Amino acid sequence: MEKILDRKVKMIWDFRGPTAAQMAQHYKKHLEEFAIIEELKFDDAGVQHFSDMHSIAFLAVAEFEMKEVRDLLKPHRGEFLSET
């Protein structure tokens, strides 16, 4: 059973429009830099492309880090990640 402090939260930034893919990829670089500078427990950043007009950048953080990161970076939404 996973401990609450080890749960991951996927923080998500949505990008829409014809430049969504490029914007998400660019934002991912900033998220990776942030994770290093802030010495976050996890440093899982990535992008997902849903269509030519919708992509996301995301950063997975430990649940105990979520509020601080949320307040600093203002993601559009978030979700718990399942380790299974």
Backbone as a chain_set.jsonl record, in Angstrom:
{"seq": "MEKILDRKVKMIWDFRGPTAAQMAQHYKKHLEEFAIIEELKFDDAGVQHFSDMHSIAFLAVAEFEMKEVRDLLKPHRGEFLSET", "coords": {"N": [[0.846, -1.185, 0.0], [0.546, 2.19, -0.861], [2.125, 5.021, 0.56], [0.723, 8.114, 1.701], [2.438, 10.306, 1.482], [4.023, 9.537, -0.608], [2.472, 9.541, -2.814], [1.754, 10.597, -6.15], [1.034, 13.635, -7.819], [-0.284, 14.755, -10.777], [0.295, 17.631, -12.355], [-1.228, 19.832, -14.575], [-1.019, 21.663, -17.589], [-2.883, 23.152, -20.044], [-2.753, 23.59, -23.551], [-3.971, 25.213, -26.356], [-4.922, 25.501, -29.796], [-3.321, 26.321, -32.987], [-0.576, 26.312, -32.397], [-0.24, 24.703, -30.234], [1.188, 22.257, -29.708], [3.904, 22.999, -29.938], [4.055, 24.968, -27.957], [3.46, 23.499, -25.623], [5.667, 21.771, -25.562], [7.739, 23.605, -25.211], [7.021, 24.711, -22.717], [7.342, 22.487, -21.118], [10.128, 22.314, -20.888], [10.652, 24.45, -19.165], [9.325, 23.525, -16.9], [10.894, 21.295, -16.252], [13.29, 22.588, -15.591], [12.417, 24.05, -13.356], [11.804, 21.931, -11.575], [14.347, 20.939, -11.039], [15.682, 23.164, -9.906], [14.096, 23.655, -7.634], [14.451, 21.307, -6.329], [12.643, 19.076, -6.346], [10.9, 16.125, -5.244], [10.096, 14.251, -7.188], [10.754, 14.285, -10.678], [9.265, 14.216, -12.989], [8.422, 15.283, -15.951], [6.505, 16.098, -18.834], [4.918, 15.866, -22.101], [1.774, 15.655, -23.765], [-0.062, 14.958, -26.664], [-3.162, 15.605, -27.94], [-4.639, 16.342, -30.137], [-4.323, 18.183, -33.236], [-4.839, 20.633, -32.279], [-4.781, 20.648, -29.509], [-2.756, 20.222, -26.786], [-0.899, 19.12, -23.912], [1.23, 20.115, -21.2], [2.92, 18.612, -18.506], [3.684, 18.086, -15.019], [4.768, 15.878, -12.671], [4.427, 15.71, -9.242], [5.304, 15.176, -5.784], [2.749, 14.491, -3.423], [2.906, 15.987, -1.031], [4.268, 18.215, -1.884], [2.588, 19.494, -3.565], [0.789, 21.736, -3.007], [2.494, 23.968, -2.685], [3.817, 24.051, -5.19], [1.599, 24.305, -6.854], [0.62, 26.842, -6.083], [2.72, 28.467, -6.899], [3.095, 27.928, -9.693], [0.599, 27.738, -10.895], [-1.144, 25.643, -12.259], [-3.519, 24.454, -14.729], [-5.13, 22.35, -14.062], [-5.269, 19.25, -12.169], [-4.399, 15.838, -11.281], [-4.487, 12.756, -9.455], [-1.901, 10.378, -9.756], [-1.861, 6.998, -10.607], [-0.008, 4.287, -9.449], [-0.179, 1.772, -10.419]], "CA": [[0.0, 0.0, 0.0], [1.393, 3.36, -1.015], [1.972, 6.047, 1.577], [0.208, 9.379, 1.181], [3.537, 11.19, 1.121], [4.648, 9.056, -1.826], [1.557, 9.642, -3.957], [2.107, 11.629, -7.126], [-0.019, 14.46, -8.4], [0.059, 15.231, -12.116], [-0.169, 19.001, -12.556], [-1.442, 19.887, -16.022], [-1.235, 22.941, -18.272], [-3.468, 22.921, -21.367], [-2.441, 24.527, -24.631], [-4.914, 24.996, -27.463], [-4.685, 26.311, -30.981], [-2.391, 25.735, -33.958], [0.783, 26.212, -31.857], [-0.351, 23.996, -28.954], [2.255, 21.269, -29.536], [5.162, 23.703, -29.705], [3.964, 25.648, -26.662], [3.552, 22.483, -24.575], [7.053, 21.307, -25.53], [8.524, 24.7, -24.633], [6.68, 24.823, -21.296], [7.949, 21.314, -20.462], [11.516, 22.66, -20.555], [10.61, 25.29, -17.965], [8.938, 22.667, -15.775], [12.07, 20.506, -15.889], [14.208, 23.504, -14.905], [11.824, 24.33, -12.05], [11.949, 20.746, -10.736], [15.754, 20.86, -10.623], [15.985, 24.294, -9.019], [13.357, 23.489, -6.382], [14.802, 19.999, -5.774], [11.42, 18.313, -6.11], [11.109, 14.685, -5.027], [9.982, 13.636, -8.512], [11.007, 15.269, -11.735], [8.627, 13.663, -14.174], [7.741, 16.281, -16.776], [6.263, 15.565, -20.167], [3.868, 16.445, -22.925], [0.867, 14.751, -24.453], [-0.756, 15.621, -27.764], [-4.473, 14.992, -28.126], [-5.041, 16.653, -31.501], [-3.52, 19.283, -33.777], [-5.23, 21.876, -31.61], [-4.784, 20.509, -28.05], [-1.639, 19.506, -26.165], [-0.674, 19.495, -22.512], [2.504, 19.901, -20.515], [2.602, 18.188, -17.145], [4.743, 17.862, -14.053], [4.342, 15.025, -11.554], [5.062, 16.111, -7.989], [4.849, 14.457, -4.596], [1.545, 15.127, -2.873], [3.239, 16.994, -0.018], [4.8, 19.392, -2.576], [1.572, 19.963, -4.496], [0.241, 23.067, -2.731], [3.503, 24.989, -2.97], [4.007, 24.112, -6.643], [0.346, 24.831, -7.414], [0.541, 28.278, -5.84], [3.764, 29.142, -7.67], [3.015, 27.731, -11.14], [-0.802, 27.878, -11.312], [-1.595, 24.723, -13.324], [-4.943, 24.537, -15.067], [-5.819, 21.255, -13.371], [-4.379, 18.208, -11.67], [-5.012, 14.551, -10.99], [-3.597, 11.802, -8.804], [-1.371, 9.338, -10.634], [-1.897, 5.647, -10.075], [1.265, 3.592, -9.67], [-0.441, 0.422, -10.922]], "C": [[0.889, 1.246, 0.0], [1.09, 4.402, 0.053], [1.469, 7.331, 0.946], [1.347, 10.285, 0.734], [4.227, 10.768, -0.165], [3.72, 9.134, -3.038], [1.993, 10.781, -4.86], [0.861, 12.353, -7.595], [0.494, 14.967, -9.736], [-0.562, 16.608, -12.296], [-0.138, 19.27, -14.052], [-1.686, 21.318, -16.488], [-1.71, 22.627, -19.679], [-3.035, 24.009, -22.335], [-3.34, 24.188, -25.81], [-4.578, 25.946, -28.606], [-3.619, 25.684, -31.866], [-0.96, 25.588, -33.441], [0.82, 25.426, -30.535], [0.818, 23.036, -28.717], [3.587, 21.945, -29.211], [5.165, 24.392, -28.348], [4.106, 24.651, -25.513], [4.994, 21.991, -24.442], [7.958, 22.358, -24.887], [8.268, 24.805, -23.125], [7.277, 23.667, -20.498], [9.386, 21.619, -20.048], [11.573, 23.504, -19.29], [10.227, 24.476, -16.733], [10.114, 21.81, -15.312], [13.086, 21.36, -15.128], [13.712, 23.807, -13.491], [12.038, 23.156, -11.096], [13.376, 20.602, -10.218], [16.072, 21.944, -9.603], [15.339, 24.107, -7.654], [13.637, 22.154, -5.689], [13.564, 19.181, -5.393], [11.73, 16.831, -6.002], [11.064, 13.926, -6.351], [10.289, 14.713, -9.537], [10.454, 14.767, -13.066], [7.848, 14.752, -14.897], [7.554, 15.675, -18.157], [5.212, 16.344, -20.911], [3.007, 15.314, -23.471], [0.132, 15.564, -25.495], [-2.066, 14.874, -28.013], [-5.021, 15.227, -29.523], [-4.117, 17.749, -32.007], [-3.761, 20.582, -33.03], [-5.224, 21.779, -30.083], [-3.619, 19.639, -27.599], [-1.547, 19.95, -24.714], [0.804, 19.337, -22.165], [2.129, 19.502, -19.098], [3.868, 18.01, -16.324], [4.162, 17.029, -12.927], [5.143, 15.42, -10.317], [4.544, 15.228, -6.858], [3.669, 15.217, -3.994], [1.884, 16.208, -1.854], [3.825, 18.269, -0.634], [3.741, 20.121, -3.405], [1.121, 21.389, -4.234], [1.235, 24.166, -3.061], [3.706, 25.164, -4.477], [2.768, 24.71, -7.307], [0.281, 26.342, -7.267], [1.567, 29.056, -6.658], [3.512, 29.093, -9.175], [1.612, 27.796, -11.721], [-1.207, 26.961, -12.488], [-3.089, 24.89, -13.565], [-5.76, 23.482, -14.327], [-4.806, 20.251, -12.882], [-5.145, 16.925, -11.42], [-3.995, 13.668, -10.28], [-3.164, 10.768, -9.827], [-1.434, 7.998, -9.914], [-0.584, 4.964, -10.415], [1.059, 2.192, -10.235], [-0.436, 0.376, -12.411]], "O": [[1.853, 1.339, 0.76], [-0.069, 4.63, 0.402], [1.758, 7.607, -0.218], [1.233, 10.963, -0.288], [4.952, 11.567, -0.759], [4.13, 8.829, -4.158], [2.527, 11.792, -4.404], [-0.211, 11.766, -7.746], [1.58, 15.541, -9.816], [-1.783, 16.746, -12.38], [0.852, 18.977, -14.723], [-2.443, 22.074, -15.88], [-1.031, 21.922, -20.426], [-2.962, 25.186, -21.984], [-3.456, 23.029, -26.209], [-4.03, 27.031, -28.409], [-3.073, 24.631, -31.534], [-0.194, 24.805, -34.002], [1.81, 25.486, -29.806], [1.379, 23.014, -27.622], [4.308, 21.51, -28.313], [6.187, 24.394, -27.661], [4.8, 24.93, -24.535], [5.487, 21.814, -23.328], [8.845, 22.02, -24.103], [9.209, 24.97, -22.348], [7.669, 23.84, -19.345], [9.812, 21.221, -18.965], [12.44, 23.3, -18.44], [10.749, 24.714, -15.644], [10.31, 21.622, -14.111], [13.669, 20.911, -14.142], [14.496, 23.817, -12.542], [12.409, 23.357, -9.939], [13.584, 20.187, -9.078], [16.662, 21.668, -8.558], [15.966, 24.372, -6.629], [13.127, 21.896, -4.599], [13.454, 18.667, -4.279], [12.694, 16.339, -6.59], [11.901, 13.058, -6.602], [10.102, 15.903, -9.284], [11.091, 14.882, -14.113], [6.738, 15.099, -14.494], [8.348, 14.842, -18.595], [4.684, 17.343, -20.423], [3.455, 14.176, -23.617], [-0.252, 16.708, -25.253], [-2.072, 13.668, -28.265], [-5.782, 14.409, -30.041], [-3.225, 18.194, -31.285], [-2.974, 21.523, -33.138], [-5.622, 22.733, -29.416], [-3.511, 18.474, -27.981], [-2.047, 21.009, -24.337], [1.521, 18.533, -22.761], [1.141, 19.99, -18.549], [4.961, 17.812, -16.855], [3.18, 17.422, -12.298], [6.373, 15.46, -10.343], [3.482, 14.614, -6.967], [3.614, 16.445, -4.055], [1.22, 17.244, -1.813], [3.873, 19.302, 0.033], [3.975, 21.229, -3.887], [1.076, 22.189, -5.169], [0.867, 25.183, -3.65], [3.76, 26.288, -4.976], [2.883, 25.53, -8.218], [-0.072, 27.046, -8.212], [1.303, 30.188, -7.065], [3.692, 30.097, -9.865], [1.46, 27.901, -12.938], [-1.564, 27.439, -13.565], [-3.82, 25.4, -12.717], [-6.93, 23.695, -14.008], [-3.612, 20.385, -13.151], [-6.374, 16.919, -11.354], [-2.789, 13.814, -10.478], [-3.958, 10.334, -10.662], [-1.091, 7.901, -8.735], [-0.105, 5.056, -11.545], [2.035, 1.492, -10.505], [-0.641, -0.687, -12.997]]}, "num_chains": 1, "name": "protein.A"}
